[in-house]
Amino acid sequence: MKEMTCRAFFGDAEYNFRITPELIVELERKCSAGIGGLCRRLFAGDFRHSDVTETIRLALVGGGTSPEDAVSLVAAYAINRPLSEIYPLAVSILEALWFGVAKKGEGDAAA
């Protein structure tokens, strides 16, 4: 079974990022788009800045970071950073939601 959590370095440390089913509803509300449309926008590179920052913020919360700390982390390490630094993270978060992430030990092991 695939996991929907990705782990990545963000700003000052490694964090878990996960969009839970409950957070999908909030992400859709904040981005004014259904989750399919939001994924399509980001995967195609046709996104709003808030699509990227809200995906990161809510995924931090879903990964176990407090909402207050998630706001602070996004303010410090996403809002004023180049898109080339934050866009790949948002895409990875949504890819984990869409496709899942292989757990350690799963995948392309030779038979």
ABEGO torsion letter per residue (X at the ends): XBBABBBBBBGABBBBBBBBAAAAAAAAAAAGBBAAAAAAAAAAGBBBAAAAAAAAAAAAAAAGBBAAAAAAAAAAAAAABBAAAAAAAAAAAAAAAAAEBBBBGBEABBX
